[in-house]
Amino acid sequence: MLKTQSDMNDPRSVFTAGISNGEFALPDDMIPVMARGKGCRLWDRDNKEYLDFSMGWGSCLVGHARPEVVDAVVRQAPLGSNFAYLNQHVLDLATEIQRVSPAARRLRFCASGTEATMYCQRIARGFTGKSKILKFEGAYHGANEAGITSLFATGLVPFPAPELTSAGTPFAPESLLVAPYNDLERVTEIISEHADTIAAVLIEPLQRCTPPKPGFLDGLRRVCDINGILLIFDEVVTGFRLAYGGAQEYYDVIPDMVAYGKALGGGYPIGVFGGRQDIMEMVNEHRIGGSDYVWMASTLGGNPVSTAAAAATLSVFRQEGTYEYLHDLGDYLRDGLRDVLRDHQLTAQVIGDGPLAQIVFSSDPVFDYRSTKKGDSEKGRRMMLGLFSRGVFLNPMGTKLYLSLAHDKSVCDDLCGRVSDTLESV
């Protein structure tokens, strides 16, 4: 039976759950179709305006339609969108990343952070000859198996066993171990017990919105060195967000490999990974057919449009005062949210660092996934849906609020006012 024009205009008739690219899980009567974005605001096809605190899941740290990025894309688009090969934009961009990323002595480009972290894991296994990756409970590393295992854990199984939090991942227990974030003693025990099978430790240096305890990352670096295990920083979120040199600069800890995405592309699809020269030789195509070769290729990796956008994005980040502004704004928002919660006599934690914030409805300090899990997630969900209905664009399934260079303190004040109104009802 042919669809009517009305059906074809309804996202629920073509997309599972009415969403084109996953998550959000909005009620059927709350699914907007976005038409445009500018700065820190979005407008849907009915011209309803939203304050954006998702910012393309953090990919638009420079803001929507940033003029420098738009100009770079407009200049390149008529010259070709993809050659699937080396071009001047990707070469210039790689040179700049290499300059500011101590871990990235050699690089390769792909199309997303998911691919970047996947390749890091594969190369680590190939380089060490060992089969397992150790990740941290509650960490997200993209849509590869390590990223979606023990992500929304509910069984809270004993460490280091992984919990399958997505169907279709039956082999995860054979390839993954899981540890508690911020617990160096337990991590050290797990690594010592399984060092002969662990190829690498994969970590978000700032896990979701939970900062590392003092000494945790340094201790992890030492434990990996002692046991001959590679340390991989997933900087898809932290890269170019906490500092121009990312988490490596901000926490002064250098991993063996690093993955980038999100903010680097200025809203355009991009993924980059790099590492020590000896490790990255594993993808040298002159080794094809040998046991010391790891296959890697990406059709859209390093395309001239995305890399032109990324180069323009980095030029914005290099402007004087960028990171002072982002950190000051993040502090201002987190303090404002704490004031709202205090005014409503609600016990909650406001966590985050840099231009990131999260509310956890819990009386206990938050330092890892399980302490976050103790929070009242249902209250959090009601608050997020209430904010969405009040014109705040965010992911109601998640809890992370992304700021950008396009936000300012007046927008943060506006959000806090809408949070206050929402809490009156929830």
C-alpha positions, 0 to 999 in steps of 0.5 A, a space after each residue: 500500500 502506498 504511503 500518503 503524503 501525510 505519512 511521508 512527512 511523519 518521521 515515525 513512519 520511516 524511522 524506528 522510534 521516529 529518530 534518524 540516528 539513534 537515542 533521544 527516545 522522545 515521546 511520539 508527540 515531542 519529536 521535532 524536525 530540525 530546519 536550521 541552526 545558528 550559534 547556540 540555537 536551533 529552529 524546527 520546521 514549525 519555526 519553534 526556537 530551542 536553546 541547544 545544549 546538545 550541540 550535535 553531541 558536542 561536535 559543534 563546540 564552535 557553534 552552529 554555522 560558525 562563519 570561519 567553518 562555513 567559509 572553508 566548506 564553501 571554498 572547498 565544496 566546488 573543488 570536490 568533496 572526496 578523493 579517498 586519498 591524500 590532499 593538502 587539507 588533510 596534510 595541513 591538519 595532520 601536521 597541526 594535530 601532530 604539533 599539539 598531540 604528543 601521543 600522535 607521532 603518526 596519524 591516520 584519518 577516518 570518518 568518526 570517533 567510533 572508527 578511531 577508537 575501534 582502530 586503536 583497539 585493533 592496532 593495540 591487539 596486533 602490536 602486543 599480540 594480546 587479545 583483551 582490552 580493559 575499559 571502565 564501567 559506564 564509559 562510551 567509546 563509540 558504537 564498537 563493542 567496547 563502547 557499548 559493553 558495560 555502558 548502561 550496566 544494571 546488573 553491576 556484575 563483579 569486576 572485571 566481567 563485562 555486562 552485555 548492555 546491547 544485544 548482538 555482542 556475544 563475543 564481548 566477554 572474550 575480548 573485554 575486561 571492565 574496571 571501576 573508574 577512579 579506583 586505581 587500587 582495583 585497576 592495578 589488581 585487575 591488570 596484575 591478574 590479567 597482564 598476560 592477556 591485556 593489550 591496552 587500557 582504553 579510557 575517557 580521561 574525563 569519563 562522561 562528566 566525571 573528572 579523574 581523581 588526582 593521581 588516577 591517570 598518572 597512576 594508570 600510566 605507571 601501571 601500564 608501563 610496568 605491565 607492558 600494556 598500551 594506554 589509549 586515550 579516547 579524546 573524542 570528547 576531551 580533544 580540543 575541548 578541555 585545552 587546545 592540546 586536549 586531555 594530554 595537556 590538561 592532565 599532563 599525562 601522555 598515552 601511547 595512542 589517542 583517538 579524536 572526533 567530535 569537536 575537531 570537525 566543527 560539526 562535520 564528520 571526522 575521526 583521527 587516531 594516532 600513536 607512537 611511530 613503532 605502534 602506527 607502523 602496524 598499518 603500513 601497507 608495505 606489510 600486507 600479508 605479514 603477521 605484523 600488519 593491521 588492516 585500516 582504510 576509510 572511504 571518507 577519512 580525511 576528505 577535503 571538506 571535513 578537513 577544511 572545516 576542521 582546520 578552520 575550527 582549530 583556527 578558532 580554538 587558537 584564538 586568544 582566550 578561547 579556553 579561559 572563556 570555555 572554563 569560565 562559562 562552564 563554572 558559571 553554569 555549574 554554579 548556577 545549576 547548584 543555586 537552582 537546586 538549592 533554591 528548590 531544596 533538592 539534593 543533587 550533585 552538579 559535576 563536569 569540567 570545562 564546557 560540560 555539566 551534568 546533574 545527578 540527583 543523589 546525596 552521595 559524591 559522584 566519582 564513577 559509574 556506580 556512584 552515578 547510578 545511585 542517583 534518581 534517574 527517573 527524576 533526571 529523565 522527567 527533568 530532561 523531558 520537561 526542559 525539552 518541552 520548554 525549548 531546551 534541545 538536549 538528549 533526554 536519554 543522557 544527562 550531559 549538557 554541552 556548552 560551546 563558544 556560541 553560548 554566553 552567561 545570559 544563555 546559561 541564566 536562561 537555561 537555569 530559569 527553565 530548569 527552575 520552572 521545570 523542577 516546579 513541575 517534576 
